[in-house]
Amino acid sequence: QVQLAESGGRLVQAGDSLTLSCEASGFTFSNNIMTWYRQPPGKEREWVASISRLSGTTNYAPTVKGRFAIFRDNAHNTMYLQMNNLKPEDTAVYYCNDPSSGYWGQGTQVTVSS
């Protein structure tokens, strides 16, 4: 059974940094491209970043490029999202996703105060 568990979200101030984690189980994590999405309050879910199986390729939404970094530790079946210079518009529930299976985690709330 595929399971994805996000953690690390909390209330921070604008300009702060925060790292989210996504622990995966139930599939061969190193075989899959992984992604982060987020859903701001009152808006639709949006793609944030993706990382290839062996971390050789990363892609970012324009709104976060240069501030966020996606990386993974295949030995520990974990993906991360390092978020720097956070802005109030980064406030959202952040989800990790395995595109191959279509599974989502439960999400973790990030709130950035101005």
C-alpha positions as CSV (number, residue, x, y, z in Angstrom):
1,Q,0.0,0.0,0.0
2,V,1.4,3.3,-1.1
3,Q,1.8,5.8,1.7
4,L,3.1,9.4,1.6
5,A,3.5,11.4,4.8
6,E,4.4,15.1,4.7
7,S,5.7,16.9,7.7
8,G,7.5,20.1,8.7
9,G,4.8,22.7,8.0
10,R,4.3,25.4,10.6
11,L,3.7,29.2,11.0
12,V,6.7,31.3,10.0
13,Q,7.5,34.9,9.3
14,A,8.2,36.4,5.9
15,G,11.8,35.9,5.0
16,D,12.2,32.7,7.0
17,S,13.3,29.3,5.8
18,L,11.6,26.0,6.3
19,T,12.2,22.4,5.1
20,L,9.3,20.0,4.4
21,S,9.7,16.2,4.4
22,C,7.8,13.5,2.6
23,E,8.3,9.9,3.8
24,A,7.3,7.3,1.3
25,S,6.5,3.6,1.7
26,G,4.8,0.8,-0.2
27,F,6.6,1.2,-3.4
28,T,10.2,1.4,-4.8
29,F,10.8,5.0,-4.1
30,S,14.0,5.3,-6.1
31,N,12.2,4.2,-9.3
32,N,9.8,7.1,-9.3
33,I,9.8,10.8,-10.2
34,M,8.4,12.7,-7.3
35,T,6.6,16.0,-7.0
36,W,5.5,18.7,-4.6
37,Y,2.2,20.5,-5.0
38,R,0.5,23.2,-2.9
39,Q,-3.0,24.5,-2.4
40,P,-3.3,28.0,-1.2
41,P,-6.5,28.9,0.7
42,G,-9.4,29.3,-1.6
43,K,-7.4,28.3,-4.7
44,E,-6.8,25.2,-6.7
45,R,-3.9,22.8,-6.1
46,E,-0.8,23.9,-8.1
47,W,2.5,22.2,-9.0
48,V,5.6,23.4,-7.2
49,A,8.5,21.2,-8.1
50,S,9.6,17.8,-9.4
51,I,12.7,15.7,-9.1
52,S,13.9,12.8,-11.2
53,R,14.6,9.3,-9.9
54,L,18.3,9.9,-9.2
55,S,18.0,13.6,-8.6
56,G,19.7,14.5,-11.8
57,T,16.8,16.7,-13.0
58,T,14.8,19.2,-11.0
59,N,12.1,21.5,-12.2
60,Y,10.3,24.4,-10.4
61,A,7.3,26.6,-10.9
62,P,8.3,30.2,-11.8
63,T,6.9,31.5,-8.5
64,V,9.3,29.5,-6.4
65,K,12.4,29.1,-8.7
66,G,15.4,30.5,-7.0
67,R,13.9,30.3,-3.5
68,F,12.9,26.6,-3.2
69,A,15.0,23.5,-3.6
70,I,13.7,19.9,-4.0
71,F,15.9,17.0,-3.1
72,R,15.6,13.4,-2.2
73,D,17.3,10.7,-0.2
74,N,16.6,7.4,-1.9
75,A,18.3,5.4,0.9
76,H,15.7,6.7,3.3
77,N,12.7,6.9,1.0
78,T,12.3,10.6,1.7
79,M,11.9,13.7,-0.4
80,Y,12.4,17.2,0.9
81,L,11.4,20.8,-0.1
82,Q,13.8,23.4,1.2
83,M,12.0,26.8,1.2
84,N,13.9,30.0,1.6
85,N,12.8,33.6,1.7
86,L,9.3,32.6,2.3
87,K,6.5,35.1,1.3
88,P,2.9,35.4,2.5
89,E,1.8,34.1,-0.9
90,D,3.6,30.8,-0.1
91,T,0.9,30.1,2.5
92,A,-0.7,26.8,1.5
93,V,-1.1,23.2,2.3
94,Y,1.8,21.4,0.7
95,Y,1.4,17.9,-0.7
96,C,3.9,15.3,-2.0
97,N,2.8,13.2,-4.9
98,D,3.9,10.1,-6.7
99,P,2.8,10.7,-10.3
100,S,3.2,7.0,-11.2
101,S,0.6,5.8,-8.7
102,G,-1.4,9.0,-8.4
103,Y,-1.1,8.8,-4.6
104,W,-1.1,11.9,-2.5
105,G,0.0,12.6,1.1
106,Q,-2.3,14.2,3.6
107,G,-0.6,17.5,3.3
108,T,1.2,19.8,5.7
109,Q,0.2,23.4,6.4
110,V,2.7,26.2,5.8
111,T,1.6,29.7,7.0
112,V,3.8,32.7,6.3
113,S,2.9,35.8,8.2
114,S,3.9,39.3,6.9
